[in-house]
Amino acid sequence: MRHTPELPKRLTDLTPVVIVGTTLWLVALVVLFFGAHGVWVQTALAGVVLGLIGFGIIFWQRAAARRGSKSAQRL
């Protein structure tokens, strides 16, 4: 049986994805706050909040992996 190599870190690290996504939602929120109202502003705000939650989950998983928790994802 052939061994499958590990993926490079740059392909498995979610931090850049969360940073870019949250930043885009934040820019959209600022633009829409001054140019639109209603559901569009609320949607952009939800995107920013979910991005911040994503940062929290990444931090939580990394802390668990450092502690050696058996249920932590190995990043």
N, CA, C and O atoms as a Tripos MOL2 file, in Angstrom:
@<TRIPOS>MOLECULE
protein
  300   299    75     0     0
PROTEIN
NO_CHARGES

@<TRIPOS>ATOM
      1 N           0.8430   -1.1780    0.0000 N.3       1 MET1
      2 CA          0.0000    0.0000    0.0000 C.3       1 MET1
      3 C           0.8880    1.2410    0.0000 C.2       1 MET1
      4 O           1.9140    1.2860    0.6790 O.2       1 MET1
      5 N           0.4830    2.2330   -0.7610 N.am      2 ARG2
      6 CA          1.2560    3.4530   -0.9110 C.3       2 ARG2
      7 C           0.8660    4.4910    0.1420 C.2       2 ARG2
      8 O          -0.3160    4.6700    0.4340 O.2       2 ARG2
      9 N           1.8600    5.1720    0.7070 N.am      3 HIS3
     10 CA          1.6120    6.2030    1.7150 C.3       3 HIS3
     11 C           1.2000    7.5130    1.0460 C.2       3 HIS3
     12 O           1.8550    7.9720    0.1110 O.2       3 HIS3
     13 N           0.1260    8.1010    1.5240 N.am      4 THR4
     14 CA         -0.3230    9.3920    1.0090 C.3       4 THR4
     15 C           0.4000   10.5020    1.7600 C.2       4 THR4
     16 O           0.3440   10.5420    2.9890 O.2       4 THR4
     17 N           1.0790   11.4040    1.0550 N.am      5 PRO5
     18 CA          1.8020   12.4740    1.7430 C.3       5 PRO5
     19 C           0.8500   13.4870    2.3700 C.2       5 PRO5
     20 O          -0.2770   13.6750    1.9120 O.2       5 PRO5
     21 N           1.3260   14.1280    3.4190 N.am      6 GLU6
     22 CA          0.5460   15.1790    4.0770 C.3       6 GLU6
     23 C           0.4430   16.3960    3.1660 C.2       6 GLU6
     24 O           1.3460   16.6770    2.3770 O.2       6 GLU6
     25 N          -0.6740   17.1130    3.2870 N.am      7 LEU7
     26 CA         -0.8250   18.3560    2.5300 C.3       7 LEU7
     27 C           0.0730   19.4310    3.1210 C.2       7 LEU7
     28 O           0.3260   19.4260    4.3260 O.2       7 LEU7
     29 N           0.5610   20.3560    2.2950 N.am      8 PRO8
     30 CA          1.3740   21.4600    2.8260 C.3       8 PRO8
     31 C           0.5420   22.3390    3.7650 C.2       8 PRO8
     32 O          -0.6750   22.4470    3.6140 O.2       8 PRO8
     33 N           1.2060   22.9560    4.7210 N.am      9 LYS9
     34 CA          0.5440   23.7990    5.7220 C.3       9 LYS9
     35 C          -0.2700   24.9120    5.0710 C.2       9 LYS9
     36 O          -1.3540   25.2490    5.5470 O.2       9 LYS9
     37 N           0.2460   25.4830    3.9860 N.am     10 ARG10
     38 CA         -0.4550   26.6070    3.3520 C.3      10 ARG10
     39 C          -1.8020   26.1890    2.7620 C.2      10 ARG10
     40 O          -2.6660   27.0360    2.5340 O.2      10 ARG10
     41 N          -1.9850   24.9060    2.5150 N.am     11 LEU11
     42 CA         -3.2570   24.4240    1.9910 C.3      11 LEU11
     43 C          -4.2350   24.0080    3.0830 C.2      11 LEU11
     44 O          -5.4280   23.8620    2.8150 O.2      11 LEU11
     45 N          -3.7630   23.8200    4.2790 N.am     12 THR12
     46 CA         -4.6480   23.3790    5.3630 C.3      12 THR12
     47 C          -4.9340   24.4640    6.3960 C.2      12 THR12
     48 O          -5.8070   24.2920    7.2460 O.2      12 THR12
     49 N          -4.2130   25.5710    6.3320 N.am     13 ASP13
     50 CA         -4.3900   26.6430    7.3100 C.3      13 ASP13
     51 C          -5.6140   27.4810    6.9400 C.2      13 ASP13
     52 O          -5.6520   28.0800    5.8650 O.2      13 ASP13
     53 N          -6.5990   27.5240    7.8080 N.am     14 LEU14
     54 CA         -7.8260   28.2600    7.5410 C.3      14 LEU14
     55 C          -7.7610   29.7300    7.9100 C.2      14 LEU14
     56 O          -8.6530   30.4960    7.5420 O.2      14 LEU14
     57 N          -6.7360   30.1370    8.6210 N.am     15 THR15
     58 CA         -6.6500   31.5140    9.0850 C.3      15 THR15
     59 C          -6.7020   32.5320    7.9430 C.2      15 THR15
     60 O          -7.4680   33.4900    8.0420 O.2      15 THR15
     61 N          -5.9240   32.3740    6.8580 N.am     16 PRO16
     62 CA         -6.0190   33.3590    5.7750 C.3      16 PRO16
     63 C          -7.4140   33.4400    5.1510 C.2      16 PRO16
     64 O          -7.8560   34.5200    4.7580 O.2      16 PRO16
     65 N          -8.0970   32.3170    5.0610 N.am     17 VAL17
     66 CA         -9.4430   32.3050    4.4930 C.3      17 VAL17
     67 C         -10.3890   33.1070    5.3820 C.2      17 VAL17
     68 O         -11.1880   33.9000    4.8850 O.2      17 VAL17
     69 N         -10.3020   32.9060    6.6780 N.am     18 VAL18
     70 CA        -11.1780   33.6170    7.6060 C.3      18 VAL18
     71 C         -10.8330   35.1080    7.6240 C.2      18 VAL18
     72 O         -11.7310   35.9450    7.7050 O.2      18 VAL18
     73 N          -9.5530   35.4470    7.5500 N.am     19 ILE19
     74 CA         -9.1470   36.8580    7.5300 C.3      19 ILE19
     75 C          -9.6950   37.5570    6.2910 C.2      19 ILE19
     76 O         -10.2810   38.6360    6.3900 O.2      19 ILE19
     77 N          -9.5060   36.9440    5.1270 N.am     20 VAL20
     78 CA         -9.9790   37.5630    3.8780 C.3      20 VAL20
     79 C         -11.4970   37.6680    3.8790 C.2      20 VAL20
     80 O         -12.0410   38.7180    3.5370 O.2      20 VAL20
     81 N         -12.1780   36.6120    4.2550 N.am     21 GLY21
     82 CA        -13.6370   36.6430    4.2620 C.3      21 GLY21
     83 C         -14.2000   37.6740    5.2210 C.2      21 GLY21
     84 O         -15.1200   38.4120    4.8670 O.2      21 GLY21
     85 N         -13.6620   37.7360    6.4270 N.am     22 THR22
     86 CA        -14.1370   38.7020    7.4160 C.3      22 THR22
     87 C         -13.8450   40.1290    6.9610 C.2      22 THR22
     88 O         -14.6700   41.0240    7.1440 O.2      22 THR22
     89 N         -12.6720   40.3370    6.3700 N.am     23 THR23
     90 CA        -12.3190   41.6740    5.8740 C.3      23 THR23
     91 C         -13.2680   42.1090    4.7630 C.2      23 THR23
     92 O         -13.7110   43.2580    4.7360 O.2      23 THR23
     93 N         -13.5790   41.2000    3.8550 N.am     24 LEU24
     94 CA        -14.5150   41.5450    2.7760 C.3      24 LEU24
     95 C         -15.9010   41.8840    3.3240 C.2      24 LEU24
     96 O         -16.5440   42.8240    2.8570 O.2      24 LEU24
     97 N         -16.3560   41.1240    4.3050 N.am     25 TRP25
     98 CA        -17.6540   41.4370    4.9070 C.3      25 TRP25
     99 C         -17.6150   42.7720    5.6470 C.2      25 TRP25
    100 O         -18.5980   43.5140    5.6510 O.2      25 TRP25
    101 N         -16.4720   43.0760    6.2750 N.am     26 LEU26
    102 CA        -16.3460   44.3490    6.9810 C.3      26 LEU26
    103 C         -16.3720   45.5190    5.9980 C.2      26 LEU26
    104 O         -17.0210   46.5310    6.2580 O.2      26 LEU26
    105 N         -15.6780   45.3870    4.8830 N.am     27 VAL27
    106 CA        -15.7040   46.4330    3.8490 C.3      27 VAL27
    107 C         -17.1250   46.5970    3.3150 C.2      27 VAL27
    108 O         -17.6020   47.7200    3.1460 O.2      27 VAL27
    109 N         -17.7950   45.4860    3.0510 N.am     28 ALA28
    110 CA        -19.1790   45.5500    2.5780 C.3      28 ALA28
    111 C         -20.0770   46.2290    3.6030 C.2      28 ALA28
    112 O         -20.9580   47.0060    3.2360 O.2      28 ALA28
    113 N         -19.8640   45.9450    4.8740 N.am     29 LEU29
    114 CA        -20.6670   46.5580    5.9250 C.3      29 LEU29
    115 C         -20.4970   48.0650    5.9310 C.2      29 LEU29
    116 O         -21.4820   48.7980    6.0130 O.2      29 LEU29
    117 N         -19.2610   48.5400    5.8450 N.am     30 VAL30
    118 CA        -19.0080   49.9840    5.8540 C.3      30 VAL30
    119 C         -19.6360   50.6510    4.6270 C.2      30 VAL30
    120 O         -20.2880   51.6890    4.7450 O.2      30 VAL30
    121 N         -19.4380   50.0510    3.4530 N.am     31 VAL31
    122 CA        -20.0020   50.6250    2.2230 C.3      31 VAL31
    123 C         -21.5250   50.6410    2.2840 C.2      31 VAL31
    124 O         -22.1520   51.6520    1.9710 O.2      31 VAL31
    125 N         -22.1100   49.5350    2.6810 N.am     32 LEU32
    126 CA        -23.5680   49.4460    2.7250 C.3      32 LEU32
    127 C         -24.1760   50.2960    3.8330 C.2      32 LEU32
    128 O         -25.3080   50.7630    3.7070 O.2      32 LEU32
    129 N         -23.4400   50.4980    4.9030 N.am     33 PHE33
    130 CA        -23.9630   51.3010    6.0090 C.3      33 PHE33
    131 C         -24.2500   52.7280    5.5500 C.2      33 PHE33
    132 O         -25.2140   53.3530    5.9940 O.2      33 PHE33
    133 N         -23.4020   53.2340    4.6560 N.am     34 PHE34
    134 CA        -23.5840   54.6070    4.1810 C.3      34 PHE34
    135 C         -24.3820   54.6780    2.8820 C.2      34 PHE34
    136 O         -24.7860   55.7680    2.4780 O.2      34 PHE34
    137 N         -24.6200   53.5530    2.2200 N.am     35 GLY35
    138 CA        -25.2990   53.5980    0.9390 C.3      35 GLY35
    139 C         -26.6010   52.8250    0.8620 C.2      35 GLY35
    140 O         -27.3770   53.0280   -0.0710 O.2      35 GLY35
    141 N         -26.8560   51.9650    1.7940 N.am     36 ALA36
    142 CA        -28.0680   51.1490    1.7420 C.3      36 ALA36
    143 C         -28.6070   50.9910    3.1640 C.2      36 ALA36
    144 O         -28.0380   51.5100    4.1240 O.2      36 ALA36
    145 N         -29.6840   50.2840    3.2700 N.am     37 HIS37
    146 CA        -30.2310   50.0010    4.5990 C.3      37 HIS37
    147 C         -31.0110   48.7050    4.5410 C.2      37 HIS37
    148 O         -31.2130   48.1230    3.4750 O.2      37 HIS37
    149 N         -31.4380   48.2720    5.6910 N.am     38 GLY38
    150 CA        -32.2600   47.0750    5.7510 C.3      38 GLY38
    151 C         -31.4710   45.7840    5.7340 C.2      38 GLY38
    152 O         -30.4700   45.6340    6.4340 O.2      38 GLY38
    153 N         -31.9420   44.8570    4.9200 N.am     39 VAL39
    154 CA        -31.4370   43.4960    4.9400 C.3      39 VAL39
    155 C         -29.9820   43.4160    4.4810 C.2      39 VAL39
    156 O         -29.2580   42.5310    4.9370 O.2      39 VAL39
    157 N         -29.5320   44.2940    3.6070 N.am     40 TRP40
    158 CA        -28.1530   44.2400    3.1090 C.3      40 TRP40
    159 C         -27.1570   44.5570    4.2090 C.2      40 TRP40
    160 O         -26.1260   43.8930    4.3200 O.2      40 TRP40
    161 N         -27.4460   45.5490    5.0130 N.am     41 VAL41
    162 CA        -26.5660   45.8950    6.1380 C.3      41 VAL41
    163 C         -26.5800   44.7650    7.1600 C.2      41 VAL41
    164 O         -25.5370   44.4180    7.7160 O.2      41 VAL41
    165 N         -27.7260   44.2040    7.4060 N.am     42 GLN42
    166 CA        -27.8320   43.1030    8.3600 C.3      42 GLN42
    167 C         -27.0750   41.8670    7.8660 C.2      42 GLN42
    168 O         -26.4690   41.1500    8.6620 O.2      42 GLN42
    169 N         -27.1110   41.6220    6.5630 N.am     43 THR43
    170 CA        -26.3880   40.4830    5.9910 C.3      43 THR43
    171 C         -24.8840   40.6670    6.1490 C.2      43 THR43
    172 O         -24.1760   39.7340    6.5280 O.2      43 THR43
    173 N         -24.3950   41.8840    5.8540 N.am     44 ALA44
    174 CA        -22.9630   42.1580    5.9990 C.3      44 ALA44
    175 C         -22.5470   42.0580    7.4660 C.2      44 ALA44
    176 O         -21.4740   41.5360    7.7700 O.2      44 ALA44
    177 N         -23.3720   42.5470    8.3640 N.am     45 LEU45
    178 CA        -23.0750   42.4490    9.7900 C.3      45 LEU45
    179 C         -23.0130   40.9850   10.2270 C.2      45 LEU45
    180 O         -22.1480   40.6040   11.0160 O.2      45 LEU45
    181 N         -23.9300   40.1710    9.7120 N.am     46 ALA46
    182 CA        -23.9080   38.7380   10.0390 C.3      46 ALA46
    183 C         -22.6250   38.0950    9.5250 C.2      46 ALA46
    184 O         -22.0600   37.2300   10.1950 O.2      46 ALA46
    185 N         -22.1550   38.5040    8.3450 N.am     47 GLY47
    186 CA        -20.9030   37.9790    7.8110 C.3      47 GLY47
    187 C         -19.7180   38.3080    8.6980 C.2      47 GLY47
    188 O         -18.8530   37.4610    8.9230 O.2      47 GLY47
    189 N         -19.6700   39.5390    9.2050 N.am     48 VAL48
    190 CA        -18.5840   39.9420   10.1140 C.3      48 VAL48
    191 C         -18.6520   39.1290   11.4060 C.2      48 VAL48
    192 O         -17.6320   38.6380   11.8880 O.2      48 VAL48
    193 N         -19.8430   38.9890   11.9600 N.am     49 VAL49
    194 CA        -20.0050   38.2350   13.2130 C.3      49 VAL49
    195 C         -19.5980   36.7700   13.0190 C.2      49 VAL49
    196 O         -18.9260   36.1960   13.8760 O.2      49 VAL49
    197 N         -19.9980   36.1700   11.9070 N.am     50 LEU50
    198 CA        -19.6180   34.7820   11.6590 C.3      50 LEU50
    199 C         -18.1130   34.6380   11.4490 C.2      50 LEU50
    200 O         -17.5280   33.6260   11.8360 O.2      50 LEU50
    201 N         -17.4850   35.6410   10.8380 N.am     51 GLY51
    202 CA        -16.0290   35.6290   10.6990 C.3      51 GLY51
    203 C         -15.3410   35.6710   12.0500 C.2      51 GLY51
    204 O         -14.3580   34.9670   12.2760 O.2      51 GLY51
    205 N         -15.8590   36.4960   12.9460 N.am     52 LEU52
    206 CA        -15.2820   36.5690   14.2990 C.3      52 LEU52
    207 C         -15.4840   35.2580   15.0480 C.2      52 LEU52
    208 O         -14.6100   34.8280   15.8010 O.2      52 LEU52
    209 N         -16.6260   34.6280   14.8440 N.am     53 ILE53
    210 CA        -16.8520   33.3120   15.4390 C.3      53 ILE53
    211 C         -15.8460   32.3100   14.8620 C.2      53 ILE53
    212 O         -15.3300   31.4600   15.5860 O.2      53 ILE53
    213 N         -15.5730   32.4110   13.5720 N.am     54 GLY54
    214 CA        -14.5840   31.5520   12.9380 C.3      54 GLY54
    215 C         -13.2060   31.7110   13.5620 C.2      54 GLY54
    216 O         -12.5060   30.7240   13.7860 O.2      54 GLY54
    217 N         -12.8070   32.9690   13.8480 N.am     55 PHE55
    218 CA        -11.5430   33.2010   14.5380 C.3      55 PHE55
    219 C         -11.5370   32.5180   15.9000 C.2      55 PHE55
    220 O         -10.5390   31.9140   16.2940 O.2      55 PHE55
    221 N         -12.6490   32.6170   16.6140 N.am     56 GLY56
    222 CA        -12.7470   31.9710   17.9230 C.3      56 GLY56
    223 C         -12.6060   30.4650   17.8460 C.2      56 GLY56
    224 O         -11.9520   29.8550   18.6920 O.2      56 GLY56
    225 N         -13.2180   29.8610   16.8310 N.am     57 ILE57
    226 CA        -13.1250   28.4130   16.6670 C.3      57 ILE57
    227 C         -11.7010   27.9940   16.3330 C.2      57 ILE57
    228 O         -11.2080   26.9960   16.8590 O.2      57 ILE57
    229 N         -11.0360   28.7490   15.4640 N.am     58 ILE58
    230 CA         -9.6410   28.4410   15.1230 C.3      58 ILE58
    231 C          -8.7600   28.5270   16.3650 C.2      58 ILE58
    232 O          -7.9370   27.6450   16.6090 O.2      58 ILE58
    233 N          -8.9350   29.5930   17.1510 N.am     59 PHE59
    234 CA         -8.1550   29.7580   18.3780 C.3      59 PHE59
    235 C          -8.4230   28.6130   19.3490 C.2      59 PHE59
    236 O          -7.4960   28.0790   19.9580 O.2      59 PHE59
    237 N          -9.6780   28.2430   19.4880 N.am     60 TRP60
    238 CA        -10.0890   27.1690   20.4020 C.3      60 TRP60
    239 C          -9.4720   25.8350   19.9770 C.2      60 TRP60
    240 O          -8.9620   25.0960   20.8190 O.2      60 TRP60
    241 N          -9.5130   25.5230   18.6870 N.am     61 GLN61
    242 CA         -8.9410   24.2720   18.1990 C.3      61 GLN61
    243 C          -7.4280   24.2250   18.3870 C.2      61 GLN61
    244 O          -6.8760   23.1920   18.7660 O.2      61 GLN61
    245 N          -6.7630   25.3450   18.1210 N.am     62 ARG62
    246 CA         -5.3070   25.3690   18.2920 C.3      62 ARG62
    247 C          -4.9210   25.2210   19.7600 C.2      62 ARG62
    248 O          -3.9480   24.5390   20.0830 O.2      62 ARG62
    249 N          -5.6740   25.8530   20.6420 N.am     63 ALA63
    250 CA         -5.3940   25.7170   22.0770 C.3      63 ALA63
    251 C          -5.5910   24.2700   22.5220 C.2      63 ALA63
    252 O          -4.8030   23.7480   23.3120 O.2      63 ALA63
    253 N          -6.6430   23.6200   22.0150 N.am     64 ALA64
    254 CA         -6.8910   22.2220   22.3740 C.3      64 ALA64
    255 C          -5.7850   21.3200   21.8330 C.2      64 ALA64
    256 O          -5.3680   20.3780   22.5070 O.2      64 ALA64
    257 N          -5.3110   21.6010   20.6270 N.am     65 ALA65
    258 CA         -4.2260   20.7940   20.0480 C.3      65 ALA65
    259 C          -2.9360   20.9730   20.8500 C.2      65 ALA65
    260 O          -2.1960   20.0100   21.0520 O.2      65 ALA65
    261 N          -2.6650   22.1840   21.3030 N.am     66 ARG66
    262 CA         -1.4630   22.4240   22.1240 C.3      66 ARG66
    263 C          -1.5520   21.7070   23.4610 C.2      66 ARG66
    264 O          -0.5440   21.2320   23.9860 O.2      66 ARG66
    265 N          -2.7640   21.6280   24.0150 N.am     67 ARG67
    266 CA         -2.9550   20.9200   25.2850 C.3      67 ARG67
    267 C          -2.8540   19.4140   25.1110 C.2      67 ARG67
    268 O          -2.6480   18.6800   26.0780 O.2      67 ARG67
    269 N          -3.0010   18.9580   23.8690 N.am     68 GLY68
    270 CA         -2.9410   17.5170   23.6310 C.3      68 GLY68
    271 C          -4.2860   16.8400   23.7600 C.2      68 GLY68
    272 O          -4.3510   15.6310   23.9780 O.2      68 GLY68
    273 N          -5.3540   17.5950   23.6310 N.am     69 SER69
    274 CA         -6.6840   17.0190   23.7320 C.3      69 SER69
    275 C          -6.9040   15.9690   22.6390 C.2      69 SER69
    276 O          -6.5500   16.1900   21.4800 O.2      69 SER69
    277 N          -7.4810   14.8420   23.0060 N.am     70 LYS70
    278 CA         -7.6760   13.7510   22.0540 C.3      70 LYS70
    279 C          -8.6910   14.1240   20.9790 C.2      70 LYS70
    280 O          -8.6140   13.6140   19.8610 O.2      70 LYS70
    281 N          -9.6420   15.0060   21.2940 N.am     71 SER71
    282 CA        -10.6800   15.3610   20.3320 C.3      71 SER71
    283 C         -10.3020   16.5550   19.4520 C.2      71 SER71
    284 O         -11.0740   16.9340   18.5710 O.2      71 SER71
    285 N          -9.1430   17.1440   19.6740 N.am     72 ALA72
    286 CA         -8.7320   18.3170   18.8930 C.3      72 ALA72
    287 C          -8.2660   17.8970   17.5040 C.2      72 ALA72
    288 O          -7.6450   16.8490   17.3290 O.2      72 ALA72
    289 N          -8.5740   18.7220   16.5390 N.am     73 GLN73
    290 CA         -8.0880   18.4930   15.1840 C.3      73 GLN73
    291 C          -6.6080   18.8470   15.1530 C.2      73 GLN73
    292 O          -6.1870   19.8460   15.7350 O.2      73 GLN73
    293 N          -5.8420   18.0400   14.4860 N.am     74 ARG74
    294 CA         -4.4200   18.3100   14.3470 C.3      74 ARG74
    295 C          -4.2150   19.2460   13.1770 C.2      74 ARG74
    296 O          -4.4710   18.8770   12.0300 O.2      74 ARG74
    297 N          -3.7540   20.4570   13.4570 N.am     75 LEU75
    298 CA         -3.5660   21.4550   12.3960 C.3      75 LEU75
    299 C          -2.1260   21.5350   11.9630 C.2      75 LEU75
    300 O          -1.7890   22.3230   11.0790 O.2      75 LEU75
@<TRIPOS>BOND
     1     1     2 1
     2     2     3 1
     3     3     4 2
     4     3     5 am
     5     5     6 1
     6     6     7 1
     7     7     8 2
     8     7     9 am
     9     9    10 1
    10    10    11 1
    11    11    12 2
    12    11    13 am
    13    13    14 1
    14    14    15 1
    15    15    16 2
    16    15    17 am
    17    17    18 1
    18    18    19 1
    19    19    20 2
    20    19    21 am
    21    21    22 1
    22    22    23 1
    23    23    24 2
    24    23    25 am
    25    25    26 1
    26    26    27 1
    27    27    28 2
    28    27    29 am
    29    29    30 1
    30    30    31 1
    31    31    32 2
    32    31    33 am
    33    33    34 1
    34    34    35 1
    35    35    36 2
    36    35    37 am
    37    37    38 1
    38    38    39 1
    39    39    40 2
    40    39    41 am
    41    41    42 1
    42    42    43 1
    43    43    44 2
    44    43    45 am
    45    45    46 1
    46    46    47 1
    47    47    48 2
    48    47    49 am
    49    49    50 1
    50    50    51 1
    51    51    52 2
    52    51    53 am
    53    53    54 1
    54    54    55 1
    55    55    56 2
    56    55    57 am
    57    57    58 1
    58    58    59 1
    59    59    60 2
    60    59    61 am
    61    61    62 1
    62    62    63 1
    63    63    64 2
    64    63    65 am
    65    65    66 1
    66    66    67 1
    67    67    68 2
    68    67    69 am
    69    69    70 1
    70    70    71 1
    71    71    72 2
    72    71    73 am
    73    73    74 1
    74    74    75 1
    75    75    76 2
    76    75    77 am
    77    77    78 1
    78    78    79 1
    79    79    80 2
    80    79    81 am
    81    81    82 1
    82    82    83 1
    83    83    84 2
    84    83    85 am
    85    85    86 1
    86    86    87 1
    87    87    88 2
    88    87    89 am
    89    89    90 1
    90    90    91 1
    91    91    92 2
    92    91    93 am
    93    93    94 1
    94    94    95 1
    95    95    96 2
    96    95    97 am
    97    97    98 1
    98    98    99 1
    99    99   100 2
   100    99   101 am
   101   101   102 1
   102   102   103 1
   103   103   104 2
   104   103   105 am
   105   105   106 1
   106   106   107 1
   107   107   108 2
   108   107   109 am
   109   109   110 1
   110   110   111 1
   111   111   112 2
   112   111   113 am
   113   113   114 1
   114   114   115 1
   115   115   116 2
   116   115   117 am
   117   117   118 1
   118   118   119 1
   119   119   120 2
   120   119   121 am
   121   121   122 1
   122   122   123 1
   123   123   124 2
   124   123   125 am
   125   125   126 1
   126   126   127 1
   127   127   128 2
   128   127   129 am
   129   129   130 1
   130   130   131 1
   131   131   132 2
   132   131   133 am
   133   133   134 1
   134   134   135 1
   135   135   136 2
   136   135   137 am
   137   137   138 1
   138   138   139 1
   139   139   140 2
   140   139   141 am
   141   141   142 1
   142   142   143 1
   143   143   144 2
   144   143   145 am
   145   145   146 1
   146   146   147 1
   147   147   148 2
   148   147   149 am
   149   149   150 1
   150   150   151 1
   151   151   152 2
   152   151   153 am
   153   153   154 1
   154   154   155 1
   155   155   156 2
   156   155   157 am
   157   157   158 1
   158   158   159 1
   159   159   160 2
   160   159   161 am
   161   161   162 1
   162   162   163 1
   163   163   164 2
   164   163   165 am
   165   165   166 1
   166   166   167 1
   167   167   168 2
   168   167   169 am
   169   169   170 1
   170   170   171 1
   171   171   172 2
   172   171   173 am
   173   173   174 1
   174   174   175 1
   175   175   176 2
   176   175   177 am
   177   177   178 1
   178   178   179 1
   179   179   180 2
   180   179   181 am
   181   181   182 1
   182   182   183 1
   183   183   184 2
   184   183   185 am
   185   185   186 1
   186   186   187 1
   187   187   188 2
   188   187   189 am
   189   189   190 1
   190   190   191 1
   191   191   192 2
   192   191   193 am
   193   193   194 1
   194   194   195 1
   195   195   196 2
   196   195   197 am
   197   197   198 1
   198   198   199 1
   199   199   200 2
   200   199   201 am
   201   201   202 1
   202   202   203 1
   203   203   204 2
   204   203   205 am
   205   205   206 1
   206   206   207 1
   207   207   208 2
   208   207   209 am
   209   209   210 1
   210   210   211 1
   211   211   212 2
   212   211   213 am
   213   213   214 1
   214   214   215 1
   215   215   216 2
   216   215   217 am
   217   217   218 1
   218   218   219 1
   219   219   220 2
   220   219   221 am
   221   221   222 1
   222   222   223 1
   223   223   224 2
   224   223   225 am
   225   225   226 1
   226   226   227 1
   227   227   228 2
   228   227   229 am
   229   229   230 1
   230   230   231 1
   231   231   232 2
   232   231   233 am
   233   233   234 1
   234   234   235 1
   235   235   236 2
   236   235   237 am
   237   237   238 1
   238   238   239 1
   239   239   240 2
   240   239   241 am
   241   241   242 1
   242   242   243 1
   243   243   244 2
   244   243   245 am
   245   245   246 1
   246   246   247 1
   247   247   248 2
   248   247   249 am
   249   249   250 1
   250   250   251 1
   251   251   252 2
   252   251   253 am
   253   253   254 1
   254   254   255 1
   255   255   256 2
   256   255   257 am
   257   257   258 1
   258   258   259 1
   259   259   260 2
   260   259   261 am
   261   261   262 1
   262   262   263 1
   263   263   264 2
   264   263   265 am
   265   265   266 1
   266   266   267 1
   267   267   268 2
   268   267   269 am
   269   269   270 1
   270   270   271 1
   271   271   272 2
   272   271   273 am
   273   273   274 1
   274   274   275 1
   275   275   276 2
   276   275   277 am
   277   277   278 1
   278   278   279 1
   279   279   280 2
   280   279   281 am
   281   281   282 1
   282   282   283 1
   283   283   284 2
   284   283   285 am
   285   285   286 1
   286   286   287 1
   287   287   288 2
   288   287   289 am
   289   289   290 1
   290   290   291 1
   291   291   292 2
   292   291   293 am
   293   293   294 1
   294   294   295 1
   295   295   296 2
   296   295   297 am
   297   297   298 1
   298   298   299 1
   299   299   300 2
@<TRIPOS>SUBSTRUCTURE
     1 MET1         2 RESIDUE 1 A MET
     2 ARG2         6 RESIDUE 1 A ARG
     3 HIS3        10 RESIDUE 1 A HIS
     4 THR4        14 RESIDUE 1 A THR
     5 PRO5        18 RESIDUE 1 A PRO
     6 GLU6        22 RESIDUE 1 A GLU
     7 LEU7        26 RESIDUE 1 A LEU
     8 PRO8        30 RESIDUE 1 A PRO
     9 LYS9        34 RESIDUE 1 A LYS
    10 ARG10       38 RESIDUE 1 A ARG
    11 LEU11       42 RESIDUE 1 A LEU
    12 THR12       46 RESIDUE 1 A THR
    13 ASP13       50 RESIDUE 1 A ASP
    14 LEU14       54 RESIDUE 1 A LEU
    15 THR15       58 RESIDUE 1 A THR
    16 PRO16       62 RESIDUE 1 A PRO
    17 VAL17       66 RESIDUE 1 A VAL
    18 VAL18       70 RESIDUE 1 A VAL
    19 ILE19       74 RESIDUE 1 A ILE
    20 VAL20       78 RESIDUE 1 A VAL
    21 GLY21       82 RESIDUE 1 A GLY
    22 THR22       86 RESIDUE 1 A THR
    23 THR23       90 RESIDUE 1 A THR
    24 LEU24       94 RESIDUE 1 A LEU
    25 TRP25       98 RESIDUE 1 A TRP
    26 LEU26      102 RESIDUE 1 A LEU
    27 VAL27      106 RESIDUE 1 A VAL
    28 ALA28      110 RESIDUE 1 A ALA
    29 LEU29      114 RESIDUE 1 A LEU
    30 VAL30      118 RESIDUE 1 A VAL
    31 VAL31      122 RESIDUE 1 A VAL
    32 LEU32      126 RESIDUE 1 A LEU
    33 PHE33      130 RESIDUE 1 A PHE
    34 PHE34      134 RESIDUE 1 A PHE
    35 GLY35      138 RESIDUE 1 A GLY
    36 ALA36      142 RESIDUE 1 A ALA
    37 HIS37      146 RESIDUE 1 A HIS
    38 GLY38      150 RESIDUE 1 A GLY
    39 VAL39      154 RESIDUE 1 A VAL
    40 TRP40      158 RESIDUE 1 A TRP
    41 VAL41      162 RESIDUE 1 A VAL
    42 GLN42      166 RESIDUE 1 A GLN
    43 THR43      170 RESIDUE 1 A THR
    44 ALA44      174 RESIDUE 1 A ALA
    45 LEU45      178 RESIDUE 1 A LEU
    46 ALA46      182 RESIDUE 1 A ALA
    47 GLY47      186 RESIDUE 1 A GLY
    48 VAL48      190 RESIDUE 1 A VAL
    49 VAL49      194 RESIDUE 1 A VAL
    50 LEU50      198 RESIDUE 1 A LEU
    51 GLY51      202 RESIDUE 1 A GLY
    52 LEU52      206 RESIDUE 1 A LEU
    53 ILE53      210 RESIDUE 1 A ILE
    54 GLY54      214 RESIDUE 1 A GLY
    55 PHE55      218 RESIDUE 1 A PHE
    56 GLY56      222 RESIDUE 1 A GLY
    57 ILE57      226 RESIDUE 1 A ILE
    58 ILE58      230 RESIDUE 1 A ILE
    59 PHE59      234 RESIDUE 1 A PHE
    60 TRP60      238 RESIDUE 1 A TRP
    61 GLN61      242 RESIDUE 1 A GLN
    62 ARG62      246 RESIDUE 1 A ARG
    63 ALA63      250 RESIDUE 1 A ALA
    64 ALA64      254 RESIDUE 1 A ALA
    65 ALA65      258 RESIDUE 1 A ALA
    66 ARG66      262 RESIDUE 1 A ARG
    67 ARG67      266 RESIDUE 1 A ARG
    68 GLY68      270 RESIDUE 1 A GLY
    69 SER69      274 RESIDUE 1 A SER
    70 LYS70      278 RESIDUE 1 A LYS
    71 SER71      282 RESIDUE 1 A SER
    72 ALA72      286 RESIDUE 1 A ALA
    73 GLN73      290 RESIDUE 1 A GLN
    74 ARG74      294 RESIDUE 1 A ARG
    75 LEU75      298 RESIDUE 1 A LEU
